[in-house]
Structures are given as structure tokens and as C-alpha cells.
Amino acid sequence: MRTVPAGGQPAARSSASRHRIAAGILSGVASGRALSRIGLGRLLTLGAALYVVGLAIYCVAPSLWMMLGGTALLGAGFGAIDCGLNTFAVDRFDAREVIWMHACHGVGAMVGPCWRPSS
């Protein structure tokens, strides 16, 4: 098998990104059913475990296919965590606070990649 160089190739990073997004969407859709069956705490624990395992696989992947598998687990974990935390917020806060939470997340997601501390 061919190894993936540090940082991955542009095509591999693009493919990994697509896998992570697709897994996150599928996980978010499936999280509603999982939430009703296993509860919020277990869903968040499962999502965090999937995220950690996916990140570990992604970091040590000797091949593109293992990297994509790790990326899919990352996306699935993120989808479960995102759905669980949104459910938690909607149950505990009013609509105005949830809207502000998402607005701040959006601003941070846009500005964060532009800001880099000088090294």
C-alpha cells in the first residue's frame, strides 16, 4: 500500500473532507433516534469516543483508505456531539439565546481560520 505523506495530498484532503461532512450529516440524522434510545449523556459519550478513535486513526493512518475511515469516524462523532449539544441547548435555553449561540459559532468559524498567533 502507498503511504500518505505528512499533511496528505490535496486530493486526499478533499476526499477526507467530503467523507467527514457526509458522515456528520448521516450521524446528525441518526442521532435523533439514538437520543431517544440511549439518552443525551450516552450519546455525547459515544460521539466523543467516535471522535477520539477517528482522530487517532487519522493521525497514524498508513494508507489513504485508513485515513478516510478515520475521517468518517471523526464526522460521525462530530455529528452526534453537535446534535446532542443542540438538543441540550434547545431544552434548557430560550430561542433567543440559542440563536445567539449559533451566531457566535458562525462568526468564530469564519474568523478563527484567519487569526493565527505570531510564532
C-alpha positions in Angstrom: 0.0 0.0 0.0 1.0 3.5 -0.7 1.6 5.7 2.4 0.2 9.2 2.7 2.8 11.9 3.2 2.6 14.3 6.2 -0.3 16.7 5.6 -1.8 14.5 2.9 -2.1 15.2 -0.8 -4.6 17.9 -1.9 -6.9 15.2 -3.5 -6.7 13.1 -0.3 -7.6 16.1 1.9 -10.5 17.0 -0.3 -11.8 13.4 -0.3 -11.3 13.2 3.5 -13.3 16.5 3.9 -16.2 15.1 1.9 -16.2 11.9 3.9 -16.2 13.8 7.2 -19.1 16.1 6.1 -21.1 13.1 4.8 -20.6 11.1 8.0 -21.5 14.2 10.1 -24.8 14.6 8.2 -25.7 11.0 8.5 -24.8 10.9 12.1 -26.8 14.0 12.8 -29.8 12.4 11.2 -29.4 9.2 13.1 -28.7 11.0 16.4 -32.4 11.8 16.9 -33.3 8.1 17.1 -30.2 7.3 19.2 -31.0 10.2 21.6 -34.4 8.8 22.3 -33.0 5.3 22.9 -29.8 5.9 24.9 -30.2 9.4 26.3 -28.2 12.6 26.0 -25.3 11.6 28.2 -24.6 8.4 26.5 -25.0 10.0 23.0 -22.4 12.6 23.9 -20.1 10.0 25.4 -20.5 7.9 22.2 -19.9 10.9 20.0 -16.7 11.8 21.9 -15.4 8.3 21.7 -16.0 8.1 18.0 -14.2 11.4 17.6 -11.2 10.3 19.6 -10.9 7.0 17.8 -11.3 8.6 14.4 -8.7 11.2 15.2 -6.2 8.6 16.4 -6.8 6.5 13.2 -6.4 9.6 11.1 -3.2 10.6 12.8 -1.4 7.2 12.3 -3.1 6.1 9.1 -0.5 4.4 6.8 -2.9 4.5 3.8 -5.5 6.7 2.2 -8.2 4.2 3.0 -7.4 4.1 6.7 -7.3 7.9 6.7 -10.7 8.1 5.1 -12.1 5.6 7.7 -10.7 7.7 10.5 -12.2 10.8 8.8 -15.6 9.1 8.7 -15.4 8.3 12.4 -14.5 11.9 13.1 -17.5 13.1 11.2 -19.8 10.6 12.9 -18.6 11.7 16.3 -18.9 15.4 15.4 -22.5 14.8 14.2 -23.5 13.1 17.4 -21.9 15.7 19.6 -23.5 18.6 17.5 -26.9 17.1 17.6 -26.7 16.3 21.3 -25.4 19.7 22.4 -28.1 21.5 20.2 -30.8 19.3 21.8 -29.4 20.2 25.3 -29.4 23.9 24.4 -32.9 23.9 23.0 -34.2 22.1 26.1 -32.5 24.5 28.6 -32.5 27.9 26.9 -35.0 30.1 25.1 -34.9 30.7 21.4 -33.1 34.0 21.6 -30.1 32.5 23.5 -29.9 29.6 21.0 -29.9 32.0 18.1 -27.1 34.0 19.7 -25.1 30.8 20.4 -25.3 29.8 16.7 -24.5 33.3 15.5 -21.3 33.4 17.7 -20.4 30.0 16.4 -20.7 31.2 12.9 -18.6 34.3 13.5 -15.9 32.1 15.2 -16.0 29.6 12.4 -15.4 32.4 9.8 -12.8 34.5 11.8 -10.9 31.6 13.5 -9.0 30.4 10.4 -7.9 33.9 9.6 -6.4 34.5 13.0 -3.0 33.0 13.7 -0.8 33.9 16.6 2.6 35.0 15.6 5.2 32.4 16.3 
